[in-house]
Amino acid sequence: MDALVTTILLGIMQGGLYTLVGLGVTLTFGVTHILNFAHGEFITVGAYAFVLFAGALGAGLALPLALLVAGGVAAILYVVGFRRTIGNHLQGLAFSLGLLLFAEAFFVRTFTATPRSGPRIEGTVSLIGEEQLPVGRLVVIGVTIVVVVVTAFAMRRTWIGLALRACGDDEFAASTVGLPARRVGLYAFVVAGALAAVAGICIALVVPITPATGLSFLLKGFVVAIIGGLGSIEGTFVAAMMLGLLEALGTRYVEAGLTNAYGFVLMIVILLVAPAGLFNRRQVRAG
């Protein structure tokens, strides 16, 4: 029983990280219809910015600075490149893949492939029986829950959130009331960059980071965004929790070597039943 509780908590933590990544993917796709394969690099930017700033200025200042850096990088890349590809899915795909390759090479050349550790939250807590859970992982669970709740609230109660949802639901109708997709797309990229930075910071708090950290989580972000339904915030959260728990339970009780396969098996099964995803509110449009 104690092992099961620990496994469930670890699954929730992993699901929270997948939620942060998947939300960025689904927000940018919902507004711009671009599948950003470079989104994982925002995670890497946030993680490395946090580790570097924490070493020089302390963790307290590193947190907001990492968010600003990742959000700023996302905004610049959108204005310089992604904004010009809206309406042309192939160009957007090619641009994001080019960015992915460039960023991976840049991080490896700059930081090497050697793992880097950031500030750690030391200590463990006892759960049921003899199971111990690191305090850092509990903090990550709390942070991801707070961020997801705040994001969900903001999407329903703030002007920017309503603008993002409006463009995601009906781009033409939103444009008729003064919400052009290209401008709202900038908001989507900044929010996605900030959420990715939070994920990167949380990752850096519990495990060493490498230039490939963002890419590994990007794949899971795509999986949960597709399972939940591209453009659906609720679907992304449900799918992320399903994937996190499935991986944790499968790793503990089935086969640890198949951890990365569980998500893709889940995606195939869900898409066979619901080809548009679990919570897709959009109608598939021609072109």
N, C-alpha and C positions, 0 to 999 in steps of 0.2 A: 504493500500500500504506500509506504513512504517513497519507494522508487517511482511509483506511478505519479505521485503528486509532483515530485521533482521534475520528471519528464514532461508533465503537462505544463509546468511553469516555464521550462526551457522552450517548449513549443510555442507558448504565448509570446515569449520574448522574440523568438525568431519570426513569428507571424507579425509582430509589431514592426520589425525592421522591413519585412517584405511589404507591409502596408505603406510605409513611408516611401519606398521606392516605387511601388505600383501606383500610388496616388499621383506621383509626378508624371509617370508614363501616361496614365489615363487622362489627366488634366490637359497635357499638351496635345494629345491626340484628339480629345473632345473638341478643342477649340481650333486647332490648326490642321487636323487630319494628317499629322506627320508622326510616324513611328520613329522616335528619336533613339537611334542605336548608340548615340554618344551620351545618353542620359547617365549611364553608370559612371562616366568620368566626373560628373558633378559630385558623386559620392567620394571619389578619390580626391578631388580638389578639397572638399570639406574636411576629409580625414587628415590629409597632409597639412592643410592650413591650421587645423586645430593642434596637431602634434608640434608643428614648428612654432606657432605662437605661444603654446603652453610652455615650451622650453625657454622662450625668451621673456614672456610677459606674465606667465601664470595662467592656470586654467580658467580663472574668472574672466579675464579679458579675451582669452582665446575663443571662448564660446561665441560671443557676438561677432568677433572679427571673422571667424570661419564662415558664419552665416552670410556676412556681407560679401566676402570674397566669392563664395559659391554663387550667391544670387547675382553678383555683379558679372561674373564670368558668363552665367546663363543669359543675362540681359544683352551683353556684348555680342555673344554668338548669335542670338536671335536677330538683333538689329543688323549685324553684318551679313549673316547668311540665311538663317532659317526664314526670316521675313520675306525674302525674295523667292522662296520656293513654295509658298502657300498656293495651292491650286495645282501644283505639279508634284504628284506623289513620288514619281521616280527621281526628280531632282532632290527632293527632301531626303529620300532614302540614301541617295548617293552622297549627299553632303554630310549626313550624319555618320555614315560608314567611314568616309574620309577623315572626319574629326576623330572618330574612335581610334583609327590606326595611328593618326598623328599624335594623339594624346598618350596612347600606350607607349609609343616610342619615346616621347618627351619625358614621361615619368620614369621610364627605365633608365634613360640616359642621365637624367638629373639626380634621381634618388637611388639608382641601382635596384636590383631585385631583392636586396637584403631587407627582411622585415624590420619595420620600425615600431617601437612601442611608445605610446603616449602615457599621460598620467593615469594611474590606476587607482581604483577605489578598493582598498585592501579589506580583508576580513571575510568571514563566512557566517552564515546564520544556520541554526539547526531547525530542520523541519520535523516531520513525524519520524520517529526512530533515529537512526544514525546518519541519515542523509544530510549532507551539507550543501548549501547553495551559496556561491560567491555574492557578496553584497553588491558588487558592480553589476551583476546581471539583474538583480532586483531593481536597481536604480534605472537600468535600461528599460525594464518593463514599465516602470512608473513614467519615465520620460515619454516613451512611445504612446502610452495610453493618453497622457495629457495632450501631446501634440495632435494625435488623431482626433480627440474630442474637440479641441480648439479649432482644428481645421474644418471639421464637420459643421461646427457652429458658425464659423466664418463664412462657409459656403452658403449658408442659409440666411444669415442675418446682416452681412456686410455688403456694401455696394460692389466691391470687387468680386466677392463670392457669387453674388447674384448675376453679375455680368458674365462670369465664367460659365455658370450654369446655363444662362440664356443662350450664349453662343454655342455651347455644346448641344443644346436641344434643337435650336433652329437658327442657323447662322444668318439666313436672309431676314427673318423677322427681327432679329436682334439689330441688324444693320439699319433697319428702317426707323429705329428709335435711338440712333446715334451710338451704336456699339459696333464699330467696324472690327472684323475678325483680326486684322493685323495688329491693331492697338491692344485688343484684349489678349491676343497671343503673347504679347510682351509680359502682361501680368501673369499669364499661365506659366511662362518659362521662369520668371523670377520666383514664383511660389514653388515650382517644381525644383528649382535649384536649391532653395532654402530647405525644403523637405529632404532632398538628397543629402544636404550638408548635415542635417540632424542625424540621418542614418549613418553617415560617415563618422560623425563624432561618437555616436553610440558604439559603433564597431570598434573604434580606436580605444574606447574605454575598457573593452573586455578582451580584445585579441590584437596582436601586432598587425600592422597594415602593410600591404605591398602595392605596387602599381596595378596588379590584377584584382585588387579587392573590389573595385567598382564593377568590373565586368562580371564577376561571379554573381554579384547581387542583381545586376541588370537582368540576367537571364531569368531569375526568379521573379523579378518585377514584371517582366513580360508575361510570364506564366500566370501570375495572379490577375493581371489586367485583362488577359484574354479569357480566363475562366470566369471572372466576375462580369465581364462584358465591357468592352472598350468604351470609355466615357462614363461608366457608372462608379461613383464613389463608394456607395454601399456595397456593390458587388466586389470591388477591390478589397475592402476590409474583410468581408466574409471569406473570400477566396484565400486571402493571405493567412487568416487564422486556420483555415482548413489545411493549407499547405504546411504551415509551421508545425501544427500538431501531428500531421501525417508523417513528416520527416522525423520529428522527435520520437514518436512512438515506433515508427519503423526501424529507426536506428537502434533503439533500445531493445526491441523485442523480436525483430525480424532479421535484418541484415544491414550492418552499418555501411558496407561497401556499395549499397544501392541507394544511398541518401539522395544523390542528384537525380536518380531515375524516378523517384516517387512522384515528383511534381509533374513530370511529363506524362506519366501514366494517368495521373488524376486529370490532367488537361485533356487527354485523348478521350477518357471516359465521359467527362462533362460535355465535350463538344459533340460527341455522338448523340447525347440526349438533348442538349441545347446548343445548336450550332452557333448562335449569336452570343453565347455566354449566359450566365445565370440571371443577371439583372440588366441586360441591355435594353435601354429605353428608346434607342434610336432605331429608325427604320433603315435598312440597307438601301443606299441610294446608287443609282447607276453611275458609272464613271468614278 
